Amino acid sequence: MTDLSPAADAVKDAAQDAYWLWDSMCPADAETIAAAALRAAADQLVPEPDDIDKGSLSLAAIRNRCKVRDQLLAIAAELEGAASKSE
């Protein structure tokens, strides 16, 4: 099993806690489900840099949003990597 960062491990644990609800509906593992949820959250909560309203935000705020998005997507990629190694 791949060692995950604390952030990715926390997301995986949350997905596993809810996994029994999805088990009959979705054959994907908890890591894949958690990664998909994080990617969806990143898209909804922190839009791509081109979609940010730059007129109403400071440069620092835009950079911060991009950093948060990158962190969410990095955790999702880590979870997807763990899922592909466990197959």
N, C-alpha and C positions, 0 to 999 in steps of 0.2 A: 504494500500500500504506500502511496506517495504521501510524504509529509506536507501538509498544507500550512499556510500562514494562519495565524489566529483569526483573521477576518474571514478567510475562505472557509476555515473549519467551522466557524460560528454559523455561516450561511448554510453550509452542508448539514450541520446538526439541525437547524431550523427546518430545512427541507425534509430531512429524514423523519422529524417529528410529525410532519404533515403527510409524509409519503403514503401511509396506509390508506389515506383517503383517495389518492390518485392511482394506487396500485392496480386496480381493476380497469381503470380507464386509460392508463398510459404506461407502456412498457419501458419507458426511459428510467434511468437510475436517478437517485437523488441529486448527484452532482450536475447532471445535465439539466434537470428541472430547475435547480437553483441558479445555474448559469443563465438559463433563458429568462428567469425572473429578474436577475440583475441587469441583463441587457435591456429588458423592457423598462425597468426602472430608470436606467440611465437615459434612455430615449425620451421618456416622459418627464422626468424631473430635471434633467440637465441636457438640454438639446445640443445637437452638434454645433460647433462654433459658428458655422454659417447661418444657423437658424436663431441665434441669440440676438435680441434687440439691442444692438450696440449703442443706439442713441440714448437709451435710458440707464445704461450701466457704465460704471467707471472701468478703466482698463484693469484695475486690480480685481474687481468683481468678476470680470470676464475670465481673467486668468484663474481665479479661484474655482469658478464653475468648470472650466476645462480640466483643472487638476482633479476635482471630484469625479468628473466623468471618466477620466483616465483611470482613476483608482477603482471605480466600479467595474469598468471593462477589464482591468487587469485581474481582479478577483474572478470574474466570469471566465476569463481565459485559463486561469489556474485551475478552476473547477472542471472545465472542459478537458484540460490536459490530464487531470487525475482520472476522469471518466474514461478517456480513451486508453489509458494505461491499464485500467482494471478490466478491460474487455478481453 
